[in-house]
Amino acid sequence: MGVLIDWISQPQTACDLLLVAMPGVGDVGKLAIDALNAELDAEPIARIIHPSLPPLAKLDDDGLLQPPNILLSRIFVDEKPIYTLTGDAQPMTPEGQHEVAISILDIFKGGEVIVFAGMSSDAERKEVFTITTTPSYRIELESKGVDVRRDEPKSGVIGLAALITALGPLRDVKTCCIIATTVGTSADPVAAQLLLERVRNWWNLSLPVPIDATERLVQKLQQMHTGKVEDYVSDLSESPNSIYM
């Protein structure tokens, strides 16, 4: 069994913009996406289900048990549809992450995907930068003022973030990973807000997300996650310059 996509509705997604984040360092990316979904009344579009997701089914807001999944949603910014993708966990095997990444890219063929992530760093360092996969897209990003790095993160990127970003050109999708530095020992709403501000400025998107939205989501995350799911990359996440989501 591979990826199962349970469509709630099935709009035309090819050539559109997708914002992606999963739990990771400081939960920076997930806080940002969850804040967008909460503030802009995200509409669920599809549940992405894979057998290598942690086998934990949870009750939804209506008290109904849902299978482990990654949720694709739609928000509207300046009356334009933008899609978001996030979940409480990602597949726990390399094969699962690869299959899910390819399935996501196929849905957005011809479009653009921005992956949100955090990178462990010193408390004094508060930066947001981007990495990408092709020279042509790098030139396009730099032409509109995006800070595109060539020399970090030095330890690379792992997990679903890495595969969605790196495999994009194979599916005719422009992909990049936007990274905010964070101490990474706890949920970091300030880094999440800074990341959203950079996306708003660099991509000229109206993302009216106040800092208190991410703070509310920190509290929700702390209530939801009483422990960490152990997986095969746990020993790879110790480098201060690596990111994982």
Protein Blocks (a to p, Z undefined) as FASTA:
>chain_A
ZZddddfbdcdfehpacddddddehilmmmmmmmmmmmnopacfbdcddfkbccbdcddf
kopacddddddddddeehiacdddddfbdcfbfklmmmmmmmmmmmmgoiacdddddddd
dfklccdddddfbfklmmmmmmnopacdfkbcfkbpedjllmmmmmmmmnopacdddddd
dehlaccfklmmmmmmmmmmmnopacdddfklmmmmmmmmmmmmmbdcddfklmmmmpmk
bccZZ
